[in-house]
Amino acid sequence: MRIVEVMLVDDHKVVREGIKYIINSQKDMKVVAELEDGNDVLNLLRKVSVDVMLLDIKMKNVGGIALIPKIVKSFPRCSVIILSMYDNPNYIFEAIHAGAKGYLLKEVGSDELIHAIRSVHVGQGFLQSSVTLPVLKKVAMDMQIEKSTILTPAELGILSMLAYGKRYKEIAVAFSISEETVKKHLKNIYEKLGASDKTEAVAIALRCKLID
């Protein structure tokens, strides 16, 4: 029987211990290495054979997402599953885009964890069920924004100035318009982006690369 060799990279020992117990209780898989620091990942991969890596997204030195492309390029046999506390869809998209094969939350149940490891080991992707909905919502929002009326140059300019912390009065002077007109433009921007306030509007615009 082929044993799936697993590597754990997480700076919380209690997390590693719990996951190691679950994995080592399976007949077809084993934890062959574990680290608490992302700086040592590439060096250890040169010494140990690894099929699947469970990689924390945020660590004190090197974050998981920054490591993924290096792992994929130098060790294509090793499939990466991000293990995170965050269900932020932006993190999920970044991880998958970087080359991760799966994304799990640290609250994942033992059955789903084992299923994820087996899935990525045979070349499939895996998203934990609880992170699928946020991802689908983000996709739907991005599609809605793409299909919505494009922001006018004036609206893009106002949004960019807001992103740099400019006040309504400063924006009004820059565009030679009244503050009331600035507010009217903002109302249109909120409607187009589905935002409730300027902070959310700026966040959506930055994420969708409508402004820099």
C-alpha positions as a Python dict, from the first residue, in 0.01 Angstrom:
ca = {
    (1, 'M'): (0, 0, 0),
    (2, 'R'): (136, 340, -103),
    (3, 'I'): (163, 572, 198),
    (4, 'V'): (75, 940, 141),
    (5, 'E'): (361, 1138, 294),
    (6, 'V'): (242, 1461, 456),
    (7, 'M'): (431, 1767, 577),
    (8, 'L'): (284, 2011, 832),
    (9, 'V'): (389, 2376, 835),
    (10, 'D'): (220, 2579, 1107),
    (11, 'D'): (355, 2798, 1387),
    (12, 'H'): (100, 2668, 1638),
    (13, 'K'): (223, 2348, 1798),
    (14, 'V'): (-121, 2248, 1927),
    (15, 'V'): (-258, 2267, 1571),
    (16, 'R'): (24, 2051, 1437),
    (17, 'E'): (-17, 1795, 1715),
    (18, 'G'): (-391, 1760, 1657),
    (19, 'I'): (-358, 1725, 1282),
    (20, 'K'): (-65, 1486, 1313),
    (21, 'Y'): (-271, 1259, 1537),
    (22, 'I'): (-557, 1251, 1283),
    (23, 'I'): (-328, 1182, 987),
    (24, 'N'): (-116, 919, 1157),
    (25, 'S'): (-430, 731, 1261),
    (26, 'Q'): (-488, 653, 892),
    (27, 'K'): (-336, 338, 743),
    (28, 'D'): (-253, 504, 412),
    (29, 'M'): (-88, 830, 525),
    (30, 'K'): (181, 955, 759),
    (31, 'V'): (327, 1288, 876),
    (32, 'V'): (692, 1271, 767),
    (33, 'A'): (794, 1627, 860),
    (34, 'E'): (669, 1931, 1046),
    (35, 'L'): (786, 2291, 1077),
    (36, 'E'): (680, 2605, 1257),
    (37, 'D'): (875, 2844, 1033),
    (38, 'G'): (819, 2897, 662),
    (39, 'N'): (1185, 2991, 613),
    (40, 'D'): (1290, 2626, 641),
    (41, 'V'): (1031, 2472, 407),
    (42, 'L'): (1234, 2462, 86),
    (43, 'N'): (1545, 2325, 257),
    (44, 'L'): (1350, 2045, 423),
    (45, 'L'): (1174, 1954, 99),
    (46, 'R'): (1517, 1884, -51),
    (47, 'K'): (1577, 1622, 219),
    (48, 'V'): (1235, 1463, 271),
    (49, 'S'): (992, 1310, 22),
    (50, 'V'): (653, 1485, 54),
    (51, 'D'): (328, 1419, -134),
    (52, 'V'): (100, 1670, 37),
    (53, 'M'): (185, 1979, 243),
    (54, 'L'): (-56, 2144, 486),
    (55, 'L'): (64, 2504, 492),
    (56, 'D'): (-45, 2785, 724),
    (57, 'I'): (-134, 3104, 538),
    (58, 'K'): (9, 3340, 803),
    (59, 'M'): (329, 3274, 996),
    (60, 'K'): (573, 3498, 1180),
    (61, 'N'): (834, 3502, 903),
    (62, 'V'): (728, 3380, 558),
    (63, 'G'): (356, 3350, 478),
    (64, 'G'): (213, 3049, 303),
    (65, 'I'): (99, 3226, -12),
    (66, 'A'): (450, 3360, -77),
    (67, 'L'): (589, 3007, -52),
    (68, 'I'): (344, 2832, -283),
    (69, 'P'): (494, 2935, -621),
    (70, 'K'): (843, 2833, -504),
    (71, 'I'): (717, 2494, -387),
    (72, 'V'): (521, 2433, -706),
    (73, 'K'): (816, 2527, -926),
    (74, 'S'): (1088, 2333, -743),
    (75, 'F'): (883, 2043, -604),
    (76, 'P'): (592, 1975, -843),
    (77, 'R'): (526, 1638, -680),
    (78, 'C'): (425, 1813, -358),
    (79, 'S'): (60, 1926, -357),
    (80, 'V'): (-12, 2220, -126),
    (81, 'I'): (-322, 2262, 86),
    (82, 'I'): (-353, 2594, 264),
    (83, 'L'): (-460, 2562, 627),
    (84, 'S'): (-596, 2888, 764),
    (85, 'M'): (-811, 3060, 1024),
    (86, 'Y'): (-940, 3296, 754),
    (87, 'D'): (-1234, 3234, 519),
    (88, 'N'): (-1162, 3559, 334),
    (89, 'P'): (-1233, 3484, -35),
    (90, 'N'): (-945, 3709, -139),
    (91, 'Y'): (-700, 3483, 47),
    (92, 'I'): (-858, 3177, -111),
    (93, 'F'): (-828, 3320, -463),
    (94, 'E'): (-467, 3426, -400),
    (95, 'A'): (-376, 3081, -270),
    (96, 'I'): (-536, 2894, -560),
    (97, 'H'): (-390, 3137, -814),
    (98, 'A'): (-45, 3084, -660),
    (99, 'G'): (-78, 2708, -711),
    (100, 'A'): (-241, 2562, -399),
    (101, 'K'): (-458, 2257, -466),
    (102, 'G'): (-684, 2307, -166),
    (103, 'Y'): (-796, 2541, 111),
    (104, 'L'): (-904, 2435, 460),
    (105, 'L'): (-997, 2621, 776),
    (106, 'K'): (-832, 2515, 1101),
    (107, 'E'): (-1176, 2424, 1234),
    (108, 'V'): (-1205, 2150, 968),
    (109, 'G'): (-1338, 1814, 1083),
    (110, 'S'): (-1116, 1506, 1071),
    (111, 'D'): (-1316, 1335, 794),
    (112, 'E'): (-1302, 1639, 567),
    (113, 'L'): (-930, 1686, 638),
    (114, 'I'): (-850, 1328, 537),
    (115, 'H'): (-1074, 1356, 230),
    (116, 'A'): (-893, 1675, 126),
    (117, 'I'): (-550, 1512, 154),
    (118, 'R'): (-658, 1210, -50),
    (119, 'S'): (-824, 1432, -312),
    (120, 'V'): (-525, 1656, -381),
    (121, 'H'): (-292, 1357, -373),
    (122, 'V'): (-471, 1210, -675),
    (123, 'G'): (-465, 1541, -862),
    (124, 'Q'): (-800, 1690, -764),
    (125, 'G'): (-863, 2029, -605),
    (126, 'F'): (-1041, 2069, -273),
    (127, 'L'): (-1226, 2357, -106),
    (128, 'Q'): (-1369, 2306, 240),
    (129, 'S'): (-1748, 2323, 227),
    (130, 'S'): (-1764, 2622, 462),
    (131, 'V'): (-1542, 2837, 238),
    (132, 'T'): (-1724, 2756, -85),
    (133, 'L'): (-2010, 3001, -25),
    (134, 'P'): (-1786, 3307, 35),
    (135, 'V'): (-1596, 3222, -283),
    (136, 'L'): (-1916, 3191, -486),
    (137, 'K'): (-2038, 3522, -346),
    (138, 'K'): (-1715, 3690, -450),
    (139, 'V'): (-1739, 3545, -800),
    (140, 'A'): (-2098, 3665, -827),
    (141, 'M'): (-2004, 4013, -705),
    (142, 'D'): (-1712, 4039, -948),
    (143, 'M'): (-1934, 3927, -1236),
    (144, 'Q'): (-2196, 4180, -1132),
    (145, 'I'): (-1939, 4458, -1128),
    (146, 'E'): (-1804, 4358, -1468),
    (147, 'K'): (-2156, 4356, -1612),
    (148, 'S'): (-2258, 4682, -1444),
    (149, 'T'): (-2220, 5020, -1609),
    (150, 'I'): (-1852, 5115, -1613),
    (151, 'L'): (-1763, 5397, -1379),
    (152, 'T'): (-1717, 5727, -1559),
    (153, 'P'): (-1372, 5895, -1559),
    (154, 'A'): (-1502, 6145, -1303),
    (155, 'E'): (-1630, 5868, -1078),
    (156, 'L'): (-1301, 5679, -1105),
    (157, 'G'): (-1111, 5998, -1023),
    (158, 'I'): (-1324, 6068, -718),
    (159, 'L'): (-1287, 5708, -599),
    (160, 'S'): (-910, 5726, -643),
    (161, 'M'): (-890, 6044, -437),
    (162, 'L'): (-1101, 5881, -166),
    (163, 'A'): (-859, 5589, -164),
    (164, 'Y'): (-579, 5838, -87),
    (165, 'G'): (-776, 5982, 202),
    (166, 'K'): (-885, 6306, 39),
    (167, 'R'): (-1182, 6492, 188),
    (168, 'Y'): (-1493, 6595, -3),
    (169, 'K'): (-1377, 6959, -7),
    (170, 'E'): (-1039, 6866, -159),
    (171, 'I'): (-1208, 6650, -422),
    (172, 'A'): (-1451, 6930, -507),
    (173, 'V'): (-1164, 7176, -558),
    (174, 'A'): (-967, 6928, -771),
    (175, 'F'): (-1263, 6869, -1004),
    (176, 'S'): (-1396, 7226, -991),
    (177, 'I'): (-1734, 7106, -866),
    (178, 'S'): (-1936, 7155, -549),
    (179, 'E'): (-1922, 6922, -253),
    (180, 'E'): (-2287, 6842, -320),
    (181, 'T'): (-2194, 6722, -669),
    (182, 'V'): (-1919, 6507, -519),
    (183, 'K'): (-2178, 6343, -294),
    (184, 'K'): (-2407, 6281, -594),
    (185, 'H'): (-2121, 6112, -777),
    (186, 'L'): (-2055, 5898, -470),
    (187, 'K'): (-2419, 5793, -455),
    (188, 'N'): (-2394, 5672, -816),
    (189, 'I'): (-2067, 5491, -739),
    (190, 'Y'): (-2222, 5310, -441),
    (191, 'E'): (-2516, 5195, -653),
    (192, 'K'): (-2293, 5067, -934),
    (193, 'L'): (-2059, 4878, -701),
    (194, 'G'): (-2322, 4760, -456),
    (195, 'A'): (-2138, 4937, -173),
    (196, 'S'): (-2292, 5083, 140),
    (197, 'D'): (-2027, 5348, 211),
    (198, 'K'): (-1702, 5496, 81),
    (199, 'T'): (-1481, 5246, 264),
    (200, 'E'): (-1656, 4950, 106),
    (201, 'A'): (-1660, 5122, -235),
    (202, 'V'): (-1284, 5179, -224),
    (203, 'A'): (-1223, 4821, -108),
    (204, 'I'): (-1433, 4678, -393),
    (205, 'A'): (-1268, 4904, -650),
    (206, 'L'): (-917, 4809, -534),
    (207, 'R'): (-997, 4438, -527),
    (208, 'C'): (-1146, 4450, -877),
    (209, 'K'): (-857, 4670, -996),
    (210, 'L'): (-1084, 4954, -1102),
    (211, 'I'): (-837, 5190, -934),
    (212, 'D'): (-471, 5155, -829),
}
